[in-house]
Amino acid sequence: MQKSPMTVQGEARLREELDELKAVARPRVIEAIAEAREHGDLKENAEYHAAREEQGFIEGRIQEIEGKLSNAQVIDVSQLPKTGKVVFGVTVELMNLDTDEEVSYTIVGEDEADLKHNKISFTSPIARALIGKEEGDVALVKTPRGEVEYEVTEVIYG
């Protein structure tokens, strides 16, 4: 199985969520199931069924996170040589050559992508067009509305 790249911050967030699920959510739902069982007939016990459903969700999420972590290739961008090239984990300052609009993106793993925070997946069209470019290079990005040219104005490591 191929390893999935992930930033140090992305791994830390997943580990925090996993710890929260195992230490807080799992025991809480087990307690809720035990309490609901004490109320008698389980067939018509809505609290019991809701708690069992939540338990299934929690256990599924724990397995999902453990799978992602075991398959992760954690990349610490601050330890990479600062060559000025766009690579996984860097933050890229761009200038849209058509509009002169400046934008900044951090290239992250698929699970970490969050456009609201300008974090784009390394598999996105923009990231694929940028990876390997250097400061001053122009990247041509194919978008649904046509091609957009971005100049790489700065590459920030970490």
N, CA, C and O of each residue as an XYZ file, in Angstrom:
632
protein
N       0.848     -1.194      0.000
C       0.000      0.000      0.000
C       0.882      1.241      0.000
O       1.890      1.301      0.704
N       0.496      2.217     -0.787
C       1.261      3.444     -0.913
C       1.048      4.341      0.297
O      -0.073      4.492      0.783
N       2.140      4.938      0.780
C       2.054      5.860      1.910
C       1.440      7.176      1.461
O       1.651      7.621      0.333
N       0.674      7.797      2.363
C       0.051      9.090      2.075
C       0.829     10.183      2.787
O       1.027     10.104      3.999
N       1.277     11.210      2.057
C       2.003     12.293      2.733
C       1.077     13.072      3.658
O      -0.104     13.269      3.372
N       1.651     13.508      4.773
C       0.894     14.255      5.779
C       1.871     15.197      6.471
O       3.027     14.840      6.699
N       1.409     16.396      6.802
C       2.274     17.322      7.533
C       2.338     16.914      9.007
O       1.514     16.137      9.489
N       3.323     17.449      9.701
C       3.456     17.196     11.140
C       2.205     17.684     11.873
O       1.718     17.025     12.791
N       1.688     18.851     11.457
C       0.492     19.416     12.094
C      -0.732     18.531     11.836
O      -1.561     18.339     12.726
N      -0.840     18.000     10.628
C      -1.951     17.114     10.295
C      -1.925     15.851     11.128
O      -2.962     15.386     11.602
N      -0.719     15.289     11.308
C      -0.595     14.091     12.139
C      -0.971     14.405     13.584
O      -1.661     13.617     14.230
N      -0.522     15.551     14.096
C      -0.820     15.932     15.482
C      -2.325     16.074     15.693
O      -2.853     15.638     16.716
N      -3.029     16.691     14.712
C      -4.489     16.846     14.833
C      -5.185     15.493     14.864
O      -6.110     15.285     15.650
N      -4.743     14.570     14.007
C      -5.361     13.240     14.000
C      -5.110     12.508     15.314
O      -6.009     11.857     15.846
N      -3.883     12.614     15.840
C      -3.569     11.950     17.117
C      -4.399     12.532     18.261
O      -4.847     11.800     19.143
N      -4.604     13.861     18.243
C      -5.448     14.495     19.272
C      -6.873     13.967     19.198
O      -7.474     13.632     20.219
N      -7.412     13.894     17.979
C      -8.776     13.392     17.815
C      -8.869     11.941     18.269
O      -9.840     11.554     18.919
N      -7.863     11.134     17.931
C      -7.856      9.725     18.329
C      -7.827      9.596     19.858
O      -8.568      8.800     20.434
N      -6.966     10.384     20.504
C      -6.891     10.351     21.973
C      -8.221     10.754     22.599
O      -8.668     10.135     23.564
N      -8.855     11.792     22.049
C     -10.155     12.267     22.548
C     -11.213     11.162     22.410
O     -11.991     10.918     23.332
N     -11.228     10.504     21.251
C     -12.211      9.439     21.022
C     -12.005      8.282     21.991
O     -12.970      7.754     22.545
N     -10.750      7.886     22.197
C     -10.468      6.732     23.056
C     -10.632      7.051     24.539
O     -11.133      6.225     25.302
N     -10.208      8.257     24.951
C     -10.198      8.585     26.373
C     -11.509      9.198     26.872
O     -11.838      9.063     28.051
N     -12.260      9.868     25.995
C     -13.454     10.587     26.441
C     -14.727     10.016     25.809
O     -15.636      9.582     26.515
N     -14.781     10.022     24.478
C     -16.021      9.648     23.787
C     -16.384      8.185     23.983
O     -17.538      7.867     24.268
N     -15.396      7.277     23.832
C     -15.680      5.844     23.978
C     -16.208      5.522     25.382
O     -17.254      4.882     25.493
N     -15.523      5.942     26.463
C     -16.050      5.650     27.808
C     -17.420      6.274     28.061
O     -18.260      5.678     28.735
N     -17.652      7.493     27.514
C     -18.934      8.169     27.709
C     -20.066      7.370     27.072
O     -21.128      7.218     27.675
N     -19.852      6.859     25.860
C     -20.912      6.124     25.172
C     -21.130      4.748     25.817
O     -22.257      4.252     25.841
N     -20.083      4.141     26.328
C     -20.235      2.857     27.041
C     -21.091      3.064     28.290
O     -21.947      2.242     28.618
N     -20.844      4.173     28.976
C     -21.638      4.519     30.171
C     -23.095      4.767     29.787
O     -24.005      4.336     30.495
N     -23.322      5.463     28.662
C     -24.688      5.750     28.208
C     -25.419      4.459     27.849
O     -26.615      4.341     28.117
N     -24.732      3.496     27.251
C     -25.348      2.209     26.898
C     -25.727      1.459     28.172
O     -26.819      0.899     28.269
N     -24.815      1.452     29.147
C     -25.094      0.767     30.410
C     -26.295      1.392     31.112
O     -27.142      0.680     31.653
N     -26.368      2.709     31.105
C     -27.485      3.415     31.732
C     -28.803      3.090     31.027
O     -29.820      2.833     31.670
N     -28.763      3.107     29.699
C     -29.972      2.826     28.921
C     -30.453      1.401     29.137
O     -31.658      1.149     29.149
N     -29.522      0.460     29.310
C     -29.886     -0.947     29.556
C     -30.673     -1.092     30.853
O     -31.573     -1.924     30.967
N     -30.309     -0.261     31.824
C     -30.981     -0.317     33.124
C     -32.435      0.120     33.024
O     -33.226     -0.167     33.922
N     -32.800      0.806     31.951
C     -34.166      1.299     31.800
C     -35.126      0.236     31.302
O     -36.316      0.499     31.128
N     -34.613     -0.963     31.072
C     -35.530     -2.057     30.724
C     -35.524     -2.423     29.258
O     -34.466     -2.503     28.634
N     -36.719     -2.648     28.701
C     -36.936     -3.156     27.354
C     -36.106     -2.396     26.319
O     -36.304     -1.199     26.110
N     -35.172     -3.109     25.672
C     -34.260     -2.459     24.730
C     -34.902     -2.188     23.368
O     -34.437     -1.311     22.641
N     -35.969     -2.926     23.006
C     -36.587     -2.746     21.693
C     -37.164     -1.348     21.516
O     -37.102     -0.778     20.427
N     -37.716     -0.807     22.572
C     -38.360      0.507     22.475
C     -37.589      1.572     23.249
O     -38.161      2.576     23.673
N     -36.296      1.347     23.428
C     -35.477      2.254     24.212
C     -34.650      3.139     23.266
O     -33.598      2.721     22.783
N     -35.127      4.350     23.008
C     -34.478      5.262     22.061
C     -33.065      5.648     22.515
O     -32.160      5.775     21.691
N     -32.881      5.835     23.832
C     -31.545      6.211     24.325
C     -30.539      5.102     24.029
O     -29.403      5.372     23.640
N     -30.963      3.854     24.214
C     -30.083      2.709     23.955
C     -29.678      2.683     22.479
O     -28.498      2.541     22.159
N     -30.661      2.820     21.581
C     -30.374      2.751     20.146
C     -29.498      3.930     19.701
O     -28.610      3.762     18.865
N     -29.744      5.107     20.252
C     -28.927      6.274     19.913
C     -27.488      6.081     20.396
O     -26.538      6.410     19.686
N     -27.338      5.549     21.599
C     -25.996      5.317     22.145
C     -25.252      4.248     21.340
O     -24.056      4.381     21.084
N     -25.963      3.188     20.942
C     -25.332      2.138     20.123
C     -24.902      2.697     18.761
O     -23.839      2.350     18.247
N     -25.737      3.559     18.187
C     -25.400      4.180     16.905
C     -24.166      5.061     17.056
O     -23.266      5.032     16.217
N     -24.131      5.838     18.126
C     -22.969      6.693     18.379
C     -21.720      5.842     18.607
O     -20.631      6.194     18.153
N     -21.880      4.733     19.306
C     -20.748      3.841     19.542
C     -20.187      3.323     18.209
O     -18.972      3.258     18.026
N     -21.066      2.964     17.298
C     -20.629      2.497     15.981
C     -19.862      3.572     15.233
O     -18.850      3.297     14.590
N     -20.356      4.799     15.326
C     -19.670      5.916     14.673
C     -18.279      6.123     15.278
O     -17.298      6.274     14.550
N     -18.198      6.129     16.613
C     -16.926      6.350     17.306
C     -15.919      5.259     16.943
O     -14.770      5.553     16.615
N     -16.354      4.002     17.001
C     -15.441      2.893     16.688
C     -14.990      2.965     15.227
O     -13.830      2.689     14.921
N     -15.896      3.331     14.335
C     -15.541      3.468     12.928
C     -14.519      4.571     12.711
O     -13.573      4.412     11.939
N     -14.716      5.698     13.400
C     -13.783      6.820     13.265
C     -12.418      6.459     13.849
O     -11.390      6.838     13.288
N     -12.393      5.729     14.970
C     -11.127      5.289     15.559
C     -10.364      4.420     14.550
O      -9.165      4.608     14.348
N     -11.060      3.477     13.925
C     -10.408      2.616     12.928
C      -9.905      3.426     11.741
O      -8.807      3.188     11.237
N     -10.719      4.389     11.295
C     -10.336      5.228     10.152
C      -9.063      6.020     10.466
O      -8.140      6.059      9.653
N      -9.015      6.645     11.634
C      -7.846      7.448     12.017
C      -6.619      6.565     12.176
O      -5.536      6.917     11.709
N      -6.781      5.407     12.838
C      -5.648      4.503     13.017
C      -5.102      4.052     11.658
O      -3.890      3.932     11.480
N      -6.003      3.804     10.705
C      -5.578      3.419      9.362
C      -4.805      4.536      8.671
O      -3.774      4.293      8.043
N      -5.308      5.754      8.790
C      -4.627      6.896      8.170
C      -3.248      7.108      8.786
O      -2.279      7.364      8.072
N      -3.160      7.002     10.111
C      -1.877      7.207     10.782
C      -0.876      6.109     10.426
O       0.313      6.379     10.257
N      -1.356      4.881     10.315
C      -0.432      3.782      9.994
C       0.046      3.876      8.549
O       1.095      3.333      8.200
N      -0.718      4.558      7.719
C      -0.384      4.684      6.297
C       0.247      6.038      5.970
O       0.504      6.336      4.804
N       0.496      6.859      6.995
C       0.987      8.222      6.767
C       2.502      8.259      6.623
O       3.234      7.552      7.315
N       2.938      9.091      5.716
C       4.357      9.440      5.611
C       4.426     10.890      6.074
O       4.108     11.811      5.322
N       4.848     11.079      7.330
C       4.847     12.415      7.918
C       6.064     13.185      7.413
O       7.202     12.733      7.533
N       5.794     14.359      6.844
C       6.858     15.188      6.278
C       6.936     16.482      7.083
O       5.967     17.236      7.176
N       8.113     16.721      7.663
C       8.353     17.944      8.427
C       9.033     18.938      7.492
O      10.240     18.865      7.261
N       8.248     19.865      6.958
C       8.758     20.798      5.947
C       9.882     21.674      6.503
O      10.733     22.139      5.745
N       9.895     21.902      7.816
C      10.952     22.742      8.396
C      12.316     22.045      8.342
O      13.348     22.699      8.490
N      12.326     20.730      8.131
C      13.579     19.980      8.048
C      14.063     19.806      6.606
O      15.152     19.282      6.376
N      13.260     20.244      5.642
C      13.639     20.095      4.238
C      14.642     21.175      3.847
O      14.618     22.273      4.402
N      15.526     20.867      2.891
C      16.444     21.906      2.409
C      15.659     23.017      1.714
O      14.771     22.753      0.904
N      15.995     24.239      2.036
C      15.265     25.391      1.495
C      15.834     25.743      0.124
O      16.679     26.627     -0.014
N      15.346     25.027     -0.878
C      15.859     25.188     -2.243
C      15.103     26.251     -3.021
O      15.529     26.638     -4.109
N      13.988     26.729     -2.481
C      13.165     27.683     -3.211
C      12.171     27.003     -4.133
O      11.380     27.670     -4.800
N      12.209     25.664     -4.172
C      11.262     24.916     -5.001
C       9.979     24.659     -4.229
O       9.982     24.535     -3.004
N       8.882     24.580     -4.974
C       7.592     24.251     -4.384
C       7.549     22.737     -4.201
O       7.632     21.978     -5.167
N       7.415     22.311     -2.938
C       7.312     20.893     -2.588
C       6.178     20.724     -1.584
O       5.620     21.704     -1.093
N       5.844     19.475     -1.285
C       4.803     19.180     -0.300
C       5.116     19.890      1.011
O       6.251     19.859      1.487
N       4.098     20.530      1.594
C       4.218     21.135      2.913
C       4.562     22.609      2.925
O       4.408     23.263      3.956
N       5.029     23.158      1.800
C       5.404     24.571      1.797
C       4.171     25.458      1.639
O       3.104     25.010      1.221
N       4.357     26.719      1.986
C       3.351     27.733      1.708
C       3.856     28.519      0.513
O       5.009     28.949      0.484
N       2.990     28.705     -0.469
C       3.357     29.369     -1.716
C       2.586     30.668     -1.851
O       1.357     30.684     -1.784
N       3.317     31.758     -2.043
C       2.701     33.059     -2.318
C       2.622     33.182     -3.836
O       3.621     33.008     -4.533
N       1.427     33.484     -4.342
C       1.214     33.542     -5.785
C       0.619     34.882     -6.194
O      -0.042     35.563     -5.410
N       0.877     35.236     -7.450
C       0.256     36.412     -8.052
C      -0.481     35.923     -9.292
O       0.117     35.337    -10.194
N      -1.793     36.172     -9.326
C      -2.583     35.854    -10.516
C      -2.206     36.890    -11.567
O      -2.447     38.081    -11.376
N      -1.620     36.449    -12.665
C      -1.103     37.385    -13.666
C      -2.205     38.090    -14.450
O      -1.953     39.118    -15.079
N      -3.426     37.550    -14.422
C      -4.542     38.209    -15.118
C      -5.150     39.322    -14.280
O      -5.531     40.367    -14.808
N      -5.240     39.098    -12.971
C      -5.956     40.043    -12.099
C      -5.041     40.792    -11.134
O      -5.491     41.712    -10.451
N      -3.754     40.409    -11.066
C      -2.793     40.942    -10.086
C      -3.209     40.636     -8.645
O      -2.691     41.240     -7.705
N      -4.130     39.714     -8.476
C      -4.579     39.312     -7.138
C      -3.528     38.387     -6.526
O      -3.026     37.474     -7.180
N      -3.205     38.645     -5.251
C      -2.242     37.795     -4.553
C      -2.992     36.779     -3.719
O      -4.024     37.083     -3.120
N      -2.458     35.562     -3.686
C      -3.072     34.498     -2.910
C      -1.962     33.619     -2.353
O      -0.871     33.534     -2.917
N      -2.261     32.970     -1.237
C      -1.276     32.124     -0.574
C      -1.907     30.766     -0.302
O      -3.030     30.693      0.199
N      -1.193     29.688     -0.628
C      -1.686     28.335     -0.373
C      -0.605     27.519      0.326
O       0.584     27.675      0.050
N      -1.036     26.646      1.237
C      -0.145     25.660      1.819
C      -0.524     24.318      1.219
O      -1.698     23.949      1.199
N       0.477     23.585      0.726
C       0.235     22.304      0.073
C       0.315     21.206      1.125
O       1.359     20.997      1.742
N      -0.805     20.504      1.323
C      -0.928     19.524      2.405
C      -1.459     18.195      1.868
O      -1.728     18.054      0.675
N      -1.604     17.218      2.778
C      -2.173     15.930      2.420
C      -3.664     16.043      2.147
O      -4.300     17.035      2.501
N      -4.213     15.013      1.513
C      -5.630     15.048      1.113
C      -6.569     15.264      2.290
O      -7.549     16.001      2.168
N      -6.288     14.635      3.428
C      -7.171     14.747      4.591
C      -7.049     16.091      5.297
O      -7.909     16.453      6.100
N      -5.984     16.831      5.002
C      -5.751     18.108      5.677
C      -6.285     19.299      4.888
O      -6.380     20.405      5.420
N      -6.630     19.080      3.634
C      -7.049     20.176      2.756
C      -8.243     20.914      3.363
O      -9.199     20.299      3.834
N      -8.164     22.241      3.341
C      -9.214     23.092      3.897
C      -9.117     24.441      3.195
O      -8.315     25.295      3.576
N      -9.929     24.621      2.183
C      -9.838     25.824      1.359
C     -10.106     27.101      2.152
O      -9.575     28.159      1.814
N     -10.927     27.015      3.207
C     -11.198     28.200      4.033
C      -9.918     28.730      4.671
O      -9.782     29.927      4.925
N      -8.972     27.804      4.927
C      -7.695     28.177      5.539
C      -6.559     28.133      4.520
O      -5.388     28.078      4.895
N      -6.903     28.158      3.231
C      -5.935     28.159      2.131
C      -4.978     26.970      2.162
O      -3.804     27.088      1.811
N      -5.505     25.822      2.588
C      -4.723     24.580      2.566
C      -5.274     23.722      1.439
O      -6.441     23.331      1.453
N      -4.411     23.432      0.453
C      -4.855     22.664     -0.703
C      -4.139     21.317     -0.752
O      -2.975     21.203     -0.366
N      -4.844     20.316     -1.226
C      -4.282     18.974     -1.356
C      -3.203     18.963     -2.427
O      -3.301     19.663     -3.435
N      -2.176     18.163     -2.194
C      -1.098     18.031     -3.179
C      -1.612     17.423     -4.482
O      -0.928     17.486     -5.504
N      -2.816     16.831     -4.457
C      -3.387     16.238     -5.669
C      -4.270     17.223     -6.441
O      -4.749     16.903     -7.529
N      -4.487     18.426     -5.880
C      -5.353     19.409     -6.545
C      -4.661     19.932     -7.804
O      -3.434     19.905     -7.901
N      -5.457     20.408     -8.770
C      -4.856     20.941    -10.003
C      -3.859     22.078     -9.750
O      -2.825     22.154    -10.415
N      -4.163     22.955     -8.798
C      -3.247     24.071     -8.515
C      -1.927     23.534     -7.971
O      -0.857     23.913     -8.447
N      -2.002     22.650     -6.974
C      -0.772     22.112     -6.372
C       0.048     21.349     -7.409
O       1.269     21.491     -7.469
N      -0.631     20.535     -8.229
C       0.101     19.767     -9.249
C       0.825     20.702    -10.216
O       1.931     20.401    -10.665
N       0.201     21.834    -10.533
C       0.841     22.795    -11.441
C       2.016     23.507    -10.769
O       2.955     23.927    -11.445
N       1.967     23.645     -9.444
C       2.995     24.405     -8.717
C       4.198     23.567     -8.305
O       5.320     24.074     -8.288
N       3.991     22.293     -7.971
C       5.076     21.467     -7.450
C       6.217     21.403     -8.467
O       6.016     21.106     -9.645
N       7.412     21.690     -7.971
C       8.597     21.690     -8.815
C       8.967     23.078     -9.321
O      10.089     23.284     -9.783
N       8.047     24.029     -9.241
C       8.330     25.399     -9.679
C       9.182     26.102     -8.617
O       9.269     25.656     -7.473
N       9.805     27.211     -9.024
C      10.621     28.008     -8.118
C      10.116     29.442     -8.121
O       9.292     29.823     -8.953
N      10.625     30.238     -7.172
C      10.251     31.652     -7.112
C      10.556     32.288     -8.455
O      11.638     32.095     -9.009
N       9.590     33.057     -8.986
C       9.746     33.711    -10.273
C       9.163     32.914    -11.427
O       8.904     33.476    -12.491
N       8.950     31.612    -11.239
C       8.363     30.776    -12.290
C       6.872     31.077    -12.434
O       6.230     31.570    -11.506
N       6.342     30.773    -13.606
C       4.913     30.931    -13.863
C       4.312     29.542    -14.029
O       4.830     28.711    -14.775
N       3.212     29.306    -13.324
C       2.500     28.027    -13.411
C       1.180     28.245    -14.125
O       0.454     29.197    -13.836
N       0.881     27.375    -15.041
C      -0.380     27.437    -15.782
C      -1.338     26.434    -15.145
O      -1.074     25.231    -15.142
N      -2.447     26.931    -14.608
C      -3.417     26.079    -13.918
C      -4.689     26.011    -14.747
O      -5.282     27.033    -15.095
N      -5.094     24.784    -15.056
C      -6.340     24.590    -15.795
C      -7.488     24.566    -14.794
O      -7.509     23.744    -13.877
N      -8.448     25.480    -14.979
C      -9.610     25.555    -14.098
C     -10.857     25.355    -14.950
O     -10.782     25.421    -16.177
N     -12.004     25.112    -14.315
C     -13.241     24.972    -15.089
C     -13.543     26.210    -15.951
O     -14.206     26.099    -16.983
N     -13.061     27.381    -15.532
C     -13.309     28.622    -16.269
C     -12.176     28.983    -17.225
O     -12.113     30.106    -17.727
N     -11.293     28.038    -17.471
C     -10.177     28.305    -18.386
C      -8.844     28.242    -17.667
O      -8.771     27.856    -16.501
N      -7.796     28.621    -18.369
C      -6.456     28.559    -17.799
C      -6.128     29.858    -17.065
O      -6.482     30.952    -17.506
N      -5.435     29.701    -15.922
C      -5.023     30.843    -15.119
C      -3.507     30.748    -14.935
O      -2.973     29.680    -14.637
N      -2.829     31.876    -15.116
C      -1.384     31.910    -14.909
C      -1.088     32.529    -13.546
O      -1.563     33.617    -13.221
N      -0.284     31.803    -12.752
C       0.158     32.286    -11.447
C       1.676     32.392    -11.450
O       2.374     31.481    -11.895
N       2.176     33.513    -10.948
C       3.612     33.634    -10.748
C       3.909     33.275     -9.299
O       3.243     33.759     -8.383
N       4.910     32.427     -9.096
C       5.340     32.053     -7.752
C       6.190     33.215     -7.231
O       7.303     33.433     -7.708
N       5.664     33.961     -6.250
C       6.401     35.115     -5.734
C       7.254     34.769     -4.514
O       8.275     35.408     -4.259
N       6.819     33.735     -3.751
C       7.603     33.332     -2.592
C       7.264     31.910     -2.204
O       6.112     31.489     -2.307
N       8.278     31.162     -1.753
C       8.096     29.812     -1.231
C       8.556     29.828      0.222
O       9.706     30.158      0.510
N       7.651     29.470      1.141
C       7.941     29.530      2.571
C       7.978     28.120      3.142
O       7.007     27.371      3.034
N       9.094     27.767      3.744
C       9.263     26.441      4.354
C       8.976     26.541      5.844
O       9.729     27.165      6.592
N       7.871     25.915      6.271
C       7.567     25.827      7.697
C       7.017     27.005      8.366
O       6.750     26.966      9.566
